[in-house]
Amino acid sequence: MAKNLLIVESPAKAKTIEKFLGKDFKVVSSYGHIRDLKKDKISVNTEENYAPIYEIPSDKKKLVDSLKKEAKSAETVWLATDEDREGEAISWHLCEILGLEPKETKRIVFHEITDKAIRKAIENPRTINMHLVDAQQARRILDRLVGFELSPVLWRKISMKGGLSAGRVQSVAVRLIVEREREIMDFTPKNNFKLSANFNVKDKSGLEAVMKADASFTFKEEKEAQEYLEKCKPATYEIKTLETKPAKKTPAPPFTTSTLQQEAARKLNFSVSRTMSVAQKLYESGKITYMRTDSVNLSDSAMEEAASVISKDFGDKYVKNRRFKTKSSGAQEAHEAIRPSYISESSAGNSNDEERLYELIWKRTIASQMSDAELERTTAKIEISTTKDMLTAKGEVLKFDGFLKVYLESRDEDSEEESSGILPPLETGQKLDLIEFTATERFTRQPPRYNEASLVKKLEELGIGRPSTYAPTISTIQKRNYVEKKELEGKNRTFTVLRLAGDKIDKKVNNETYGHEKNKLYPTDIGKVVNDFLVQYFDKVMDYGFTAKIEEEFDEIASGQKKWVKMIDVFYKPFHENVKETIENAERATGERELGVDPKTKRPVFARMGKYGPMVQIGQVEDEEKPLFSKMPANFTIDTITLEEALKLFDLPRVLGEYEDKEVTAAIGRFGPYIRHNSLFASLKKDQNPHTITFEEAVKLIEEKKEKDKNKYIATFEEQDIQVLNGPYGPYIKQGRKNFKIPKDTDPKTLTAEDCLEIIKNTPEKKGGRGRAKKK
């Protein structure tokens, strides 16, 4: 039996660490959290200093028994969970469950899983930091209080079937997306005419080059631009001033959690959760340092190793050791930025995703310790003889590539920065030959919608959340269907170009596509309704500044400056009163919008949230005649649907014809548009519309559904009301309304009725999910 038992969170991490320790150590995993607040109750005693009520999940009980046995046998137990607050809390929970004394149990932390780091940690153990544990508990308890108290309010006050829920950080993230969407809806593009000229420039040897110059002013009207170009017909052009200045570009700092998520999205097209999952694998296999950090620091040894690699691969002139200062005021989670554990290894990873992310981290780390790129920037001011205005030509020459040899940070799509070209040799007083002078109609751009990475960036700017919370927050708001990620097709528009060449001005009308978006975050109708309700009745909880202040208070608890019970008490008491008052007084929220009047019935038409989602309603509940209802298709929203589009929905169900002596109809139901043929229902494809689908297309869907259903049934035992079916997750048994898993080692094709009954008998009863709070 090993003298030392070392406990970490993940089996992959355990496997890596075990390679560095001898036979005196046994390394085991807790498989993440070993206990948590009870799921089906609030599990916080608000009458007794907000004491949490923890439980060991049923799927962890065998593991706990095993860990207890191992801990009793070992002379020394070492806790080596992650170095952030969550890791500290897991270590404390292990102490509580295994009967270890937190003040005596050896706790070790390391920022990278390397032989050197592990041995150094073992030589310098500490005890559990209860301030960090308290900060994590405070976050967990406060989030549970907010979620469990707000969710029943939503159930009662919003007309939507299903478990609506709210969260302290998640709801604020949804607010950002809703507000941005409304900015876009309110945005009206403005047009103007931008002026630019192309010149033919000859140098002393007679070589010719084309140079572009731009005006710093624009015109609102086409007429003004036309008049200006008329004025320029007889003009001559001359270089009035020429200024050349040295300039430099500096590398970006090494990655934090947030900047890694942003750059992986821009360069690799990774979602935030994908980035964190891949980074976790790289960390646990010892390839990179800890991936949850808001620090941009590198250790002295990492800087030395980087300098050595740069010197060897590129030469001494490319080396420039530099320290970066963390901008985030709340930075506290870790001691170093994300970097390769072994900087001399330029590639690593066990999959394509891991290799690509590792390469990104390696390049960013190396570039941060390289020399500036040196440039020469030239600005030429060009005089127009017939006006007082000047045109400006800019160019730059790269004199020394420096860090650009390895890496250049990507820019966000809303960045206005433009790259400069290279100017030909120029002289002051030099006359220029005009090729063309154009006035091009351009339109102002709407605010960009958030993608996952830019939302993380905004949350970080506002001080909301911390490195460990960004990915779960973004996953949660999508799982709750408050936000969806989708692609928007671009729209077409025309723009005018006026072109002066010689003594003629031509006008041309061109087409362009604008507004195409991919992987952007859009608020759903239910997301908007929930957001508006929370902003109206819980403005403090939804306030960006207040949410950031809560994060700062968690930081103060972590540093021992504030007591967690008092902090929660100050928040909870007024919040709880607000909940009670809202339940009593708030009106039901439907997000209702009146669209106009139905010309046939002369009754008002509304778009609103219904029990099963967004819907259109003709008439009102209090009318003598019952209102008419229609589900809203997925491509419409309450905010954007028009009266004409809404009325068209009541043309459904639409009869398409007869097939095999049965009527074929197109309609929209709870789960979207579908085709009905007798008792068969076939869903429409994404690009199909129930108002326009043809009979031939419908028949094709019917035949495809028949074929699919044919393959669905493996066996049927009518007497026992049992079916063996193929499902999306593999074969299963169905009896009545209940489904049962088939054991892995069983061939579903060989099952008899008796076999099925035996499997059903041996399947444990499922526990019910969280019920709604009882009305008081």
Buried (B, 14 or more C-beta within 10 A) or exposed (E): EBEBBBBBBBBBBBBBBBEBBEEEBBBBBBBEBBBBBBEEEBBBEBEEEBEBEBBBBEEBEEBBEEBEEBBEEBEBBBBBBBBBBBBBBBBBBBBEBBEBEBEEBBBBBBBBBBEEBBEEBBEEBEBBBBBBBBBBBBBBBBBBBBBBBBBBBBBBBBBBEEEBBBBBBBBBBBBBBBBBBEEBEEEEEEBBBBBBBBBEBBEEEEEEEEBBBBBEEBBEEBEBBBEBBEBBEEBEBBBBEBEEEEEEBEBBBBBBBBBBBBBBBBBBEBBBBBBBBBBBBBBBBBBBBBBBBBBBBBBEEBBBBBBEBBEEEBEEEBBBBBEBEBEBEBBBBBBBBBBBBBBEEBEBBEEEBBBBBBBBBBBBBBBBBBBBBBBBBBBBBBBBEEEEBBBEBBBBEEEBBBBBBBBBBEEBEEEEEEEBEEBBEBEEEBEBEBBEBBBBBBEEEBEBBBBBBBBBBBBBEBBBBBBBBBBBBBBBBBEBBBBBBEEEEEEEBEBBBBBBEEEEBEEEEEEEEEBEBEBBBBBBBBBBBBBBBBBEBBEEBBBBEBBBEBBEBBBBBBEEEBEBBEBBEEBBEEBEEBBEEBBEEBEEBBBBBEBEEBEEBEBBBBBBBBEBBBBBBBBEEEEEEEBBBBBBBBEBBBBEBEBEBBBEBBEBBBEBEEBEEEEBBBBBBEEBBBBBBEEBBBBBEEEBEBBEBEBEBBBEBBEEBEEEEEEEEBBEBEEEEBBBBBEEEEBBBBBEEEEBEBEEEEEBEEBEBEBBBEBBEEEEEEEEEEEEBEEE
